[in-house]
Structures are given as C-alpha cells and as structure tokens.
Amino acid sequence: MNRLTVTIGALALFLLSPLHAQEWHTGLCQGRVDATLSFPVGGVIAQILKKEGEPVRRDDVILELESSLESLEVARQSLAVEAAQKDFERTKKVLANGGSVTQEEVEQKEAVWKIAQVERQQAEEQLKRRQLRASADGIVDDLFDLERGEAIAANTPAAHVLDITECRFTAYVKGDIAHGFKKDSEVEIVFNSGDQQVTVTGKVEYVSKAVDAASGLQEVRAVFDNKDEGVRSGWQGKMRLKPAK
C-alpha cells in the first residue's frame, strides 16, 4: 500500500467518523412567522385595531390610514356601476321589444357597465392599500411606537408579526466537507441564554444545492417545535447532526 492510498484512506475515515459528523455549526433562530409589515402608501394613522401582544389571523386589519376620500370614491363608483347596469338593461329590453335601438347601442351600454365595474374595483383596491393586514397567523410583536394621528411614509415599518410556536434554525456550513446534513436528518440545536442552556431536537428541511463562491459556505435549515416558546426568535446557537444512541 503506497503513501497516497494511506492518506486517502485516513481522510475518508476522518470524514465519516462520528466526531466529524457531530461537528457544531453556528447559526441563527427565527420564528415560523417573522414579518415586518408596511403600508404601500403614506398617510395618517386613523385606527389601531390590534395592540402589541394581541393574536392576529391572516388578513386581520392591524392599522388603518385615514381614507375618507378613498371611501367616497368607492361609493361614487358603486353608484356609477348601478346606473350603467340599469341603462344597459333598459336599452337591451327596448331592443328585445322591437324599439328603435340597435345591437351596437346595446353592446356600447354593456361596455360602459363593465368599465364602471373595473373602475369600482380599482377604487376598492386603493382603499385596501390603506389597511395594514396580517400576512399570517401570529401575534403583533411591535407597532414601532406609532400613535393615532401620526403620519407615516410609504414602505416604513409599521407592524411586526411573529409566531415562534415553530422555529427555523439557519446555519452555514463548509461546503467542501462531507457534513452529512440532508433533508429530514435529525439535528441537535443548542442555545445559551444567560446561565441557562436550551437544547432542542429538530429536523433538516432544506440543504442548499449551491456553495457560495465567496465564502465557501452552504446553507442548511432545520425546523423544530417551540410550542412552549422556550426559544426566542433572534437567538444565536449551534447545530450538529443528532448523535446516534
């Protein structure tokens, strides 16, 4: 056996050894939902419908901007739709009864009615843009000290919605080693909180197929149950493959 064969064999044993497979990798924890929300338009806060710490369901309205003009526009467009529909139906009835209207006139009246419906939908969408809705179930973690009557610019953080009943741990491992992480592998994750150490068991949900060219690192994500909320979003920790019993 030559020296090269021995070297390659030793390297293979090292890569496959339990010690290597259990190497720790640092990373960061995030809640299942960790979303900072903002309005797509600027305005003045008219209502705060959810307080910090309150639970929300997906699409619940958290904040509303002043929207009297937008509400009036929706009402105006609704009246326009109603009037256009009546005009269309009246003209169609006249044609059906042999009156002095043409099919072309009926089609024009129908087009006016349909355009009015689209314009009402546009007005309704403009009104919805002044409502900040929860993107998922969770709790309102932060309202960024916003108060009723306060002006806020578009795309400025307005609410933070969080759900940590299930968490995701993201680590970046060296992509040039046989780290052993693969989908559904069980992992052990450890967090240090002051003098206390919190250890949880998770499962790998994603291993990137790519290695970052600049850093040589590969992304690995694991999820774990956190219904007791013993782990906080934003905690740093370390992860390894769960040792065999």
C-alpha positions as CSV (number, residue, x, y, z in Angstrom):
1,M,0.0,0.0,0.0
2,N,1.5,3.3,-1.0
3,R,1.5,6.5,0.9
4,L,-1.2,8.1,-1.3
5,T,-3.6,5.3,-0.6
6,V,-3.0,5.5,3.1
7,T,-3.6,9.3,3.1
8,I,-6.8,9.0,1.1
9,G,-8.0,6.2,3.4
10,A,-7.2,8.2,6.5
11,L,-9.1,11.2,5.1
12,A,-12.1,9.1,4.3
13,L,-12.2,7.7,7.8
14,F,-12.0,11.2,9.3
15,L,-14.8,12.5,7.1
16,L,-17.0,9.5,8.1
17,S,-16.1,9.4,11.7
18,P,-18.7,10.2,14.4
19,L,-16.5,13.1,15.7
20,H,-16.6,14.8,12.2
21,A,-20.3,14.1,11.7
22,Q,-21.1,15.7,15.0
23,E,-19.2,18.9,14.3
24,W,-21.0,22.0,15.6
25,H,-22.1,24.8,13.2
26,T,-23.3,28.2,14.4
27,G,-26.5,29.8,13.2
28,L,-29.5,31.9,13.9
29,C,-33.0,31.1,15.0
30,Q,-36.2,32.7,13.5
31,G,-39.8,32.2,14.2
32,R,-42.0,30.4,11.7
33,V,-43.5,33.9,11.0
34,D,-41.2,36.9,11.4
35,A,-42.6,39.6,9.2
36,T,-42.2,43.4,9.3
37,L,-45.1,45.0,7.6
38,S,-45.5,48.4,5.9
39,F,-48.1,50.4,4.0
40,P,-47.5,50.7,0.2
41,V,-48.7,54.4,0.5
42,G,-48.1,57.1,3.0
43,G,-50.8,58.7,5.2
44,V,-52.0,59.4,8.7
45,I,-52.8,56.7,11.2
46,A,-56.6,56.7,11.7
47,Q,-57.1,53.5,13.7
48,I,-55.0,51.0,15.7
49,L,-57.1,47.8,15.6
50,K,-54.6,45.4,17.2
51,K,-52.4,46.1,20.2
52,E,-48.9,44.7,20.8
53,G,-49.1,41.2,22.2
54,E,-52.5,40.5,20.6
55,P,-53.0,37.5,18.4
56,V,-53.9,38.0,14.7
57,R,-55.2,35.8,12.0
58,R,-54.1,36.1,8.4
59,D,-55.7,39.2,6.7
60,D,-56.8,40.7,10.0
61,V,-56.5,44.5,9.8
62,I,-53.9,45.8,12.3
63,L,-53.7,49.5,11.3
64,E,-55.7,51.8,9.1
65,L,-54.8,55.1,7.5
66,E,-57.3,58.0,7.0
67,S,-59.3,57.0,3.9
68,S,-62.3,59.3,3.7
69,L,-61.5,60.3,0.1
70,E,-61.0,56.7,-0.9
71,S,-64.2,55.6,0.7
72,L,-66.1,58.4,-1.1
73,E,-64.6,57.3,-4.4
74,V,-65.7,53.7,-3.8
75,A,-69.3,55.0,-3.1
76,R,-69.2,57.1,-6.3
77,Q,-68.0,54.2,-8.4
78,S,-70.7,51.9,-6.9
79,L,-73.4,54.4,-8.0
80,A,-71.8,54.6,-11.4
81,V,-72.0,50.8,-11.7
82,E,-75.6,50.8,-10.7
83,A,-76.6,53.5,-13.1
84,A,-74.7,51.9,-16.0
85,Q,-76.3,48.5,-15.3
86,K,-79.8,50.0,-15.3
87,D,-79.1,51.8,-18.6
88,F,-77.7,48.7,-20.2
89,E,-80.7,46.5,-19.1
90,R,-83.2,49.2,-20.2
91,T,-81.6,49.5,-23.6
92,K,-81.5,45.7,-24.0
93,K,-85.2,45.5,-23.2
94,V,-86.1,48.2,-25.7
95,L,-84.2,46.2,-28.4
96,A,-86.0,43.0,-27.4
97,N,-89.3,44.7,-27.7
98,G,-88.6,46.0,-31.2
99,G,-87.7,49.5,-30.1
100,S,-85.6,52.0,-32.1
101,V,-82.2,50.9,-30.8
102,T,-79.5,48.9,-32.4
103,Q,-77.5,45.9,-31.2
104,E,-74.4,48.1,-31.4
105,E,-76.0,50.5,-28.9
106,V,-76.8,47.7,-26.5
107,E,-73.2,46.5,-26.8
108,Q,-71.9,50.0,-26.1
109,K,-74.1,50.3,-23.0
110,E,-72.8,46.9,-21.8
111,A,-69.2,48.0,-22.3
112,V,-69.9,51.2,-20.2
113,W,-71.3,49.0,-17.4
114,K,-68.3,46.7,-17.5
115,I,-65.8,49.6,-17.4
116,A,-67.7,51.0,-14.4
117,Q,-67.2,47.7,-12.6
118,V,-63.5,47.7,-13.3
119,E,-63.2,51.3,-12.1
120,R,-65.0,50.4,-8.9
121,Q,-62.6,47.5,-8.3
122,Q,-59.7,49.9,-8.7
123,A,-61.2,52.2,-6.2
124,E,-61.7,49.3,-3.7
125,E,-58.1,48.3,-4.2
126,Q,-56.9,51.9,-3.4
127,L,-59.0,51.7,-0.2
128,K,-57.4,48.4,0.8
129,R,-53.9,49.8,0.4
130,R,-54.7,52.0,3.3
131,Q,-55.3,49.0,5.6
132,L,-52.3,47.1,7.1
133,R,-53.3,43.4,7.2
134,A,-51.5,40.5,8.9
135,S,-49.6,38.3,6.4
136,A,-50.0,35.2,8.5
137,D,-51.3,34.0,11.9
138,G,-49.2,35.1,14.8
139,I,-49.0,37.9,17.4
140,V,-48.4,41.6,17.0
141,D,-44.9,41.9,18.4
142,D,-44.2,45.6,17.7
143,L,-46.1,48.6,16.4
144,F,-42.9,50.8,16.3
145,D,-44.4,53.3,18.8
146,L,-46.9,54.5,16.2
147,E,-49.8,56.6,17.6
148,R,-53.2,57.5,16.2
149,G,-53.0,60.8,14.2
150,E,-49.3,60.2,13.4
151,A,-48.1,60.5,9.8
152,I,-46.2,57.6,8.3
153,A,-44.4,57.3,5.0
154,A,-44.8,54.6,2.4
155,N,-42.7,51.4,3.0
156,T,-41.9,52.4,6.6
157,P,-42.0,49.6,9.2
158,A,-45.5,49.8,10.8
159,A,-46.0,46.4,12.5
160,H,-44.0,43.3,13.3
161,V,-45.9,40.0,13.3
162,L,-44.3,37.0,15.0
163,D,-45.1,33.3,15.6
164,I,-42.4,31.3,17.5
165,T,-44.5,28.2,18.1
166,E,-42.4,26.6,15.4
167,C,-38.9,27.9,14.7
168,R,-36.3,27.7,11.9
169,F,-32.6,27.5,12.6
170,T,-30.3,28.5,9.7
171,A,-26.6,27.6,9.7
172,Y,-23.9,28.0,7.1
173,V,-21.5,25.0,6.9
174,K,-18.4,24.5,4.9
175,G,-19.4,23.2,1.5
176,D,-16.1,21.4,0.8
177,I,-16.6,18.8,3.5
178,A,-18.9,15.8,3.9
179,H,-21.0,17.4,6.7
180,G,-23.8,14.8,6.4
181,F,-26.8,17.1,6.5
182,K,-29.7,16.0,4.3
183,K,-33.4,16.6,4.3
184,D,-35.2,15.0,7.3
185,S,-32.0,14.3,9.2
186,E,-32.4,14.8,12.9
187,V,-30.3,17.5,14.4
188,E,-29.4,18.8,17.9
189,I,-29.5,22.5,18.4
190,V,-28.2,24.3,21.5
191,F,-28.8,27.9,22.7
192,N,-27.2,29.7,25.5
193,S,-29.5,32.1,27.4
194,G,-27.6,33.7,30.2
195,D,-26.5,30.9,32.5
196,Q,-29.1,28.6,31.0
197,Q,-28.6,26.2,28.1
198,V,-31.5,25.2,26.0
199,T,-31.3,22.1,23.8
200,V,-33.9,21.1,21.2
201,T,-34.2,18.4,18.6
202,G,-35.1,19.5,15.1
203,K,-35.3,18.1,11.5
204,V,-33.5,19.4,8.4
205,E,-35.9,20.9,6.0
206,Y,-33.5,22.3,3.4
207,V,-29.9,21.9,2.2
208,S,-28.8,24.3,-0.5
209,K,-27.6,22.8,-3.7
210,A,-25.1,25.6,-4.1
211,V,-22.0,26.7,-2.3
212,D,-21.3,30.4,-2.0
213,A,-18.3,31.1,-4.2
214,A,-17.0,33.9,-1.9
215,S,-17.3,32.3,1.5
216,G,-17.3,28.6,0.5
217,L,-20.4,28.1,2.8
218,Q,-23.6,26.1,2.2
219,E,-26.9,27.0,3.7
220,V,-28.6,24.4,5.9
221,R,-32.1,25.0,7.6
222,A,-33.7,23.0,10.3
223,V,-37.1,23.4,11.9
224,F,-38.2,22.5,15.5
225,D,-41.3,22.6,17.6
226,N,-41.3,25.5,20.1
227,K,-44.9,25.5,21.5
228,D,-43.6,26.3,24.9
229,E,-41.8,29.3,23.5
230,G,-38.6,28.4,25.3
231,V,-36.5,29.7,22.4
232,R,-36.7,33.2,21.2
233,S,-36.5,34.5,17.6
234,G,-33.1,36.0,17.0
235,W,-31.2,33.7,19.4
236,Q,-27.8,32.5,18.1
237,G,-27.0,28.9,18.6
238,K,-25.1,25.9,17.3
239,M,-26.3,22.8,15.5
240,R,-25.0,19.3,14.7
241,L,-26.3,16.0,13.5
242,K,-28.1,14.3,16.4
243,P,-25.7,11.7,17.8
244,A,-26.7,8.1,17.4
245,K,-27.9,6.4,20.6
